[in-house]
Amino acid sequence: MEFTAIMFIFGAYVLGSLSSAIIVCKLMGFEDPRQGGSGNPGATNVKRLYGNKPAAITLVGDTLKGLLPVLAAHWLEFTPEQVMAVGFAAFIGHLYPLFFGFKGGKGVATMLGVMFGLSGWIGLAVAATWLFVAKVLKISSASALVATALAPVYIYFISGELSWVVGTAVMTVMLFVRHKDNIQRLLKGEEGQIKKQAKNTNPSE
C-alpha cells in the first residue's frame, strides 16, 4: 500500500477519534455526556440529557466523520480496498478514539456515513431500512441492528465489491458487540421505544 494511502488511513482514524458528542456538549456549555444517562458518547444519550439540538449536531458530526474521508479517498482515486480501509479507520476511531482513552461510541452514525461515502445508493438503502424498522418497531437499537446487518447484503447487490462487503461485515460484527446490552434487552422485551427514550436509559447510540 502506497505511503499516501497509509497516511490517509491514519488521518481517517484521527478524524474518527474526534468525539462529536463530547465536543458539542463542551461547546454548548453542557456536562460531558459520559457522566450522565447511559454514559455513552453518542447522539441518543446527548438527546436524552440535553435535547434535540445538540443531539442533531452530534449525529451530523458523527456521520460526517465517516462520509468525508471516504469521499476524499474516492476523489484521490484510491483502490476499492484502500477506500474501504479509510472508512474502516474512521469507524475504528469512533469506537476507540485516540483522544478519549480509546472509549468511544457505538458507531451507528459513523458507519452510516461510511456507507454513503462508498455509494449514495448503499447509504440510502441502509438509511431507508433504519427508518422503516424504526417506524414499525419504534426501537432505535433494533433499527440500527437490522440496517447494519443488511448493509453487506446491499453492498453485494449494489456494487459487488468484495472488499467492501467484507469490511462492512466486520464493522457490523463490531457494532453488534457494542450493542450487546441492547440485544439482551431486546430479547427480554425490555428495550425502550424511540418515543420514550428521553425518559429511559436504553440507548442504541
Number of C-alpha atoms within 10 A of each C-alpha: 8 8 8 11 18 14 12 19 24 17 17 26 27 19 23 32 27 21 25 26 29 21 17 19 20 13 10 10 9 15 14 17 25 18 10 15 20 20 15 23 28 29 29 28 27 33 20 22 19 17 14 15 11 21 23 16 17 26 21 16 23 31 25 24 30 33 24 19 26 30 20 15 24 16 9 12 11 17 13 16 14 22 27 25 24 29 34 26 24 36 34 24 30 34 23 20 22 19 13 13 9 14 18 25 28 24 31 27 27 29 31 27 29 29 30 24 26 24 16 12 16 24 22 14 20 27 21 13 19 20 17 14 19 19 13 9 13 17 22 25 27 21 23 26 22 16 24 27 19 16 26 25 15 19 26 16 11 13 14 13 13 14 17 25 20 15 16 25 19 14 23 23 14 16 22 21 13 18 21 11 14 23 19 12 15 15 9 9 9 12 23 22 18 20 10 13 19 21 12 15 17 25 27 30 23
